[in-house]
Every structure is written in structure tokens, then in C-alpha cells.
Amino acid sequence: MPTCQNCNYELVLLPRGKYKCSICSKLYPPKKVESKSFRTWNQKQRELDIHNDKLDHKNKVSEKREIRKFIRQLFNGLPKTRKQIYEEYKEVQYQKKKLWIQNNKDKYLEMRRKMREKYRQRIRGYANLYYYRKKQKALALHYLRNKQYNGSKEEIDFSVPASSLSQLLF
């Protein structure tokens, strides 16, 4: 149904062939009203057609992709997983590594020596930490015994708080 240009209210068709708005009482010629209503309807239909065409195109493209994927899987099989690839090339990698070690014996021995030395230093560091922590604990316990520290128990526990141990260092 056509609407008024001023107030957007629905127009009424009079018996003499003109359109009239009930609110603003303005008369419109039928040719102008019908042509305008047709243009707006036509514009909406055009937009709707464009939207539908885009949706159809998307659906066709997705169908083509699915068909290509299916054909690819049909001829090539399913794609391999990482585990399958690893299992296939594990032996090849092992042989390459063995060959490299044979060709570069000096480099390989030097690398192993450096790694061994690095590991030994790390273990020595841990041993030093253990030794100094043990020594620090003994010093703290000795200090507390000499100071005649009176706790809630008569015997001193071997778990001393870290704050009291850190004060002994300074």
C-alpha cells in the first residue's frame, strides 16, 4: 500500500481516482504514487536478488571445495598424521646422524665433551648449594644454642625459619 510523502501514513484511493492522506489531507495523483511505490518495491527486490545471488554463490563455492577435497582424498588418501610421518622418517634421520658423526668425528667428540663439562658444572653447583645450606643451618643452630634460646619445646627443631637464617649472614 502506498504511503504519504509527508507523514508516511497510508494513502486512501478516492472514487475519482486520486490518492488522499487521512492525516494531512493532501491529494496525490495516482500516476506519481504508483510510480513511486513501484520504484521502492523494485529497489527492495533488486537488493533482495543481490543478497540471494551472493548466498547462492557462497553455497556453490563451498560445494566445489567439498568436491575437490573429496576427490583429493580419494586419489591421495587421508593426510598423514605427525606420528606417522615421524615413524617413517625416524630411521632416515638416524642414518643421517650416523653418517654425520662418521664424517665429523672430531666435532662430535668436542660437542660431547662440552655437554659433559656443562653437566658436571651444573651438578657441582647443586652440590655447592647443598653444602653451604647445610653449613648455614649448622651455624644457625649453633648460634641459637649458644644464645640459650628458650622455645616452647626443650629440644630445638631442625627446621629454623629462613628469616632467622638470613639475619645470621649479615
N, C-alpha and C positions, 0 to 999 in steps of 0.2 A: 504494500500500500504506500502511495506517495506521501511525503511529509512536507510541512511548511518550511520555507527557507528561513523565516524569521524566528519561529518558536519551536520548530521540529515537532509540531503536533500533526496528527494525521489529517489529511485533506478529505473533504467530502465532495462527491461528484453531484452537482446540481442537475435538475432535469433539462436545463437549457444547454448543457454540455461543458460547463466550466467547473473548475475546482475551487472550493472555498475552505478557508481555515476557520474553525469554530471559535478560536480564541481571539485572533487579531482581525478577523472578518475581511481578510484580503482575498481578492479573486485572482486566480491564475488561469491562463489559457491552457487547454488540455494538451496541445502540442508541446509546449515548453515543459510541463510537468512530466509527461510521459517520456519525453526525450531525456530529461534529467534522471528520472528513475531508471530508465533503461541503461544510461551510461554508468550509473553507480552499480547496478546489477552486473553489467558487463565487466566492469573493473574488478569486482569481487570474484566473478567467475574466472577471470584471467589469472588472478593471484592464486586462486584455488587450484587451477590447472597447473600452474608453475610448481606449486608445492607438491602436488601429486606426481608430476613428472620427476621431481628430484627424489622423492621416495622410491618410485619405480626404478630409477637409475641406480640408487644405492642397493636395492634388492638384487638387481641384475648383476652388479659388480660383486656383491658378496656371494652370489650363486656361482659366478665364474671362478672366484677364488677357491671356493669349496671344491669345485670340479677339478681345478688344477692341482689342488692339494691331494685329492683322492687319486688322480692319475699318477702323480709323482710318487705317492706311497705304493701304488700298485706296481709300478715298474722298479722302483728303487728299494722298496721295503721300508719298514719303520726306521726312523733315525736312531742311531746308536746312542746308548747312554754313556755317561762318563766312565762308569765302571767297565763296560765292555771295551771301550777304547783303551783304557788303561791296561786291561788284561791282554789285549792284542799287542800293544807296543812295549810291554814290560820287558820281554826277552830281548827285543831290539835295542832298547835303551841299555840293558845290562851288557850286551855285546859291545855297544859303542863305548861304554865306560871302560870295559876291559881293554879294548883296543887303545883308548886314550892313555890308560895307565901304562901299557906296554911301550907306547911311543914317548911318553913324558915321565919316565920313572923318577928322574931327579926332582921334578916339580911336585910330583905326587908325594914323595917321601918328605920333602920340605914342608908341604902343606900339613901332612900328618904330624910332623914334629911340632909345628906351630900350634896346631889344635891341642896336642897333648900338653904342651907347655902352658897354654891358656887355661886348660882344665886344671892342671896342677896348681896354678896361681889362685884360681878360684877356691879350690879345696884348702889351700894354705890360708887364704883369707878367712874362710869359715872357721878353721881351726884356731886362728889367732883370736877371732871374736869370742869363741867359746872359752879359750884360755883366759882372756882378760876379763870376761864377765865372771868367771869362776873366782879369779883373784879379787875382783871388786866386791863380790859377795862376801868373801872371807874377810876382807878389810872392814866392811860394814859390820859384820857380826862381831869382829874383834873390838871395834870401836864401841858398839853397844854393850858388850860385856864389861869393858873397862869403865864405862861411864856409869855402870850399875843401873841400867835401865830397868825400871820396875813395870812390867806389863801386867795384864790380867792373869797371866799364867806364870808359873815359876820358870818353866823352860822357855827359851827363846825359839820361836818358829824360824824355820829356814827360809820362809818367804817374807822378805823385807820389802816394804813399798819402794817403788822406784824413786820417789821424791827424796827420801832419806838417803838413798844411794847416790843420787846426783849431787846432793849437798856435800858429801864426803870428798868429791873430786875437786872442789874449789877451795 
